[in-house]
Amino acid sequence: MVDRSPVVDRSRDRLLLAAARQGGAWVGVLTAASVLLAGVYVVLPAVMGRTVDAVLGDSDPALWLTLSAVLIALLVLCDAADDLAAGVANSRATAWLRHRLLRHVLDLGPRATRRFDAGDLVSRLVGNTARAGGSTAGLVWAVTELIPPVGGVVALALIDPWLCLTFLAGMPLVVLLVRTFVRDVSDLNERYFDAQGRIAARLTDALAGIRTVTAAGTVEREVGRVLVPLPELHRYGQGMWRAVARVNSRDALVVPLLEVAVLAVAGFELSRGRITPGQVLAASEYVLLAMGVGSIVSAAGQLAFARATAARVAAVLDEPPVRYGTGQLPTGAGRLEFRQVTKRAADGAAVLEKLDLTVPGGALIAVVGRSGAGKSLLAALAGRLVDPDEGEVLLDGVPLRRLARAELRGAVAYGFERPVLLGETIGDAIGLGARAPTADEVGAQAVAARADTFIRHLPDGYRTPLGEAPMSGGEVQRVGLARAFLQAGRVLVLDDVAASLDTVTEHQITRVLTGALADRTRLVVTHRASTAARAELVVWLAGGRVRSQGTHGELWADPEYRAVFEPVTPGPVTAGGAP
């Protein structure tokens, strides 16, 4: 359901005005050109009427013919300037909206894609910002489009009061037409773009899972799923066209009737000698200007589109971003503390509840537990990728919420199970972070993550574009690990990074963790008993709390702990009882 609350209305209207201001001096040029253009439209019929009277009379028409030509030339110039200024102002407003929205989405962090579908965000970022940004010219035109109708009414009154009164008798019909049109299309526009966003979200999901769709042979079923909102989109689109058709058909009926009525009065006044033939010509033009239904409806339609899309942009911008403090970290070894931390799922159920945990600085810690125990959530809390609903997470005695963004991000680095590689090249993907590393640093960490060998076999090595570097899941994971190693500060969090690694590679990575990175706090989420066995301390999560802590060998005596790693491959055990 589309939110039509006053708060939403104010938010989107403020956004439109803020975007319009980004046009800068071009908005002034647009306003001047539009006002001058409207003024020419108002003056031109009077001048042409005087020209007709001069031609039919005894006076020299040269002056009025020249003035008519000048006004027509000015009309062409103003129209060109109006289009140019509108294009530049709209593009600047659109660029500002896109930059602001993109920055805000990234500031929201992982919360952005929990609140909005990725495809829907793309729809808002690309299509909706363009529509909303185009309102800069629409806002100016919405005002200047009123000048010709008002000027036409005044001109009719100056020619003959009866002409003005005749026209005003039909004005309520015109006002009703525009008001009904704006009311009809506003709600339809919002619902149309909402359905469009849902299609975009479903399409993004389908593209992300295209291998699964192909392997399952469910292409037609997936097409149907993606296009489920299409009938809604069609219905709302048809509704908008019907609204336009209704206003145009009524316009086609009302305008000629009013024009005939005014011209009939004008003919009567001409027969009485109260107005001239040129004034009759001018009156016929001023009736059309005074009606102005087409231009007003067009401006109203553009504003309705803009407000509908601005509401969708504003809905994202109204989501509060992650707030960082200004604090700095003292000298420390990377000691993490979880104090009475509770984090709930979207349905309100606690995934972690009143969790207390201290991670010693400089230690290699393995976090284990069954699926759904909250291991990845604990890892996310450690570097403030998410915030707890209750409780506090501290790093070397400082609450994470109080740390400045650069301080926190420089202190905690992450490696993920399924890393997404960002950048233009392989080297860019490894070097992605707060600081720009040297080529030697990138290469050294790629060697540590056992990624250097396959990277050097690529066509351009580290300069190979990501799109031209086919990699297996394990190779992608190693590139992600190289990035994590490179950016590691005092804390390195690895969330099940061994999932796609073979045993030999996992062993080599562990050697890096226990060697070159031994001075960092290493928090490793794992499902592998071999990884847990190499940790200095194992944290066993169950039921939203820390079930137990100790070495792998100590915990292995508990059959429920062993069950966490089932199925267990039979093999020799160590003296401590761990494999």
PyMOL commands that set and color helices and strands:
alter all, ss='L'
color gray80, all
select helices_A, chain A and resi 6-21+25-56+62-108+111-115+118-133+135-144+147-159+161-208+210-216+219-226+230-271+277-291+293-317+375-382+400-402+405-411+426-431+439-448+452-456+461-463+466-468+473-487+497-500+503-514+529-534+552-555+559-564
alter helices_A, ss='H'
color red, helices_A
select strands_A, chain A and resi 336-344+350-359+364-368+390-395+398-399+412-415+491-495+521-525+537-542+545-550
alter strands_A, ss='S'
color yellow, strands_A
deselect
rebuild
show_as cartoon
